[in-house]
Amino acid sequence: MIDLRSDTVTRPTDGMRRAMLEADVGDDVFGEDPTINRLEEYVAALLGKEAAIYAPSGTMTNQIGVFVNTQRGDEVLLHEGAHVFNYEGGAPALLSGVQVRTLPGEGGVIPPDALREAIRPENVHFPRQRLLCLENTHNRAGGKVFPLEDFAAVSEAARDHGLKVHLDGARLFNAQAATGIPAREWCAHADTVSVCSSKGLGAPVGSLLAGDGETILGARRARKAFGGGMRQAGIIAAGSLYAFEHHIGRLPEDHERASKLADGLRDSGYTVAPPETNIVLVESEDPTGLIEALGRAGVLATLGTMPASGRPGTVRLCTHLDVDDEAVEDAVEAAAQVAVANAR
Ligand code: TLP
């Protein structure tokens, strides 16, 4: 089986497992885990922020980001395809008591004017608007990079209206790898940033939320309340630290393989946009049927989107640490056979 469902499916490498085995640990709820402390300092510096906090998942770091930037009854603005809105179990309402308002935008990019149009006047009838969430790269848009200038422009528009900005940077280092722009340049336009070690960077578990010192202190209280206070978690944090230290530099390999995969699929008649990073979206009128057929041919994929408003749906294929050139060739070959069978 060639598993292209997500870049979350990777197994830790030997070097990563060794780092985990040898990790110094302590009780992190007491702030005494030396590996977690090192990881938090490392990632804060990498993102150009004062402080960072380690948590089990990107969902948790996003939701702590929502929690620390809002109060109950507030409105959070985000893109209609945002992970925070679509794939986190309704957590903004569940955990922070906020309502979300979705905004349109090609490729996950919210134009400043779309944001300005959504701004409400000060009036007792209206919810307070306190936060804009942005995502880079954008998962549902197919791993698209949020161009830095556009990011800065919409962030400035948000701040002009007194909003804070949270960046879901689960795949922020893919944006860095695709553009050569350091991740911290996007972070300079956000108040809080979530990054994941468990996506393209290949760690088994772990995400961080970065921001200013006071906000991250608040995030420590929120993490405990959300059940994310961990004890000798240096054992997993060592895998995350290893991922940040050793695997950022190899992300371009995943992007090249995604391009090869897209080219190969196009050659077999599939409609595929050129990927900017490691996510390939294949257009399909019947995405669930295509996923089943690919699965029977030995390639695992997931649903991008279902067909809607006269537009085809998409099937998502991700390249990652455990996919080599041969796997890409085999996946292209299997997909070609599916295309031939479907044409019969
Ligand atoms: N995304 C997963 C699924 O939840 C869809 C995937 O396979 O891509 N932000 C973004 C942009 C993400 O893509 C994800 C994971 C998360 C946050 C949440 O991370 P975890 O899974 O660690 O909670």
Boltz pocket constraint, residues with backbone or C-beta under 6 A from the ligand:
constraints:
  - pocket:
      binder: B
      contacts: [[A, 5], [A, 6], [A, 7], [A, 8], [A, 56], [A, 57], [A, 58], [A, 59], [A, 60], [A, 62], [A, 83], [A, 84], [A, 87], [A, 135], [A, 137], [A, 138], [A, 139], [A, 168], [A, 170], [A, 171], [A, 196], [A, 198], [A, 207]]
      max_distance: 6.0
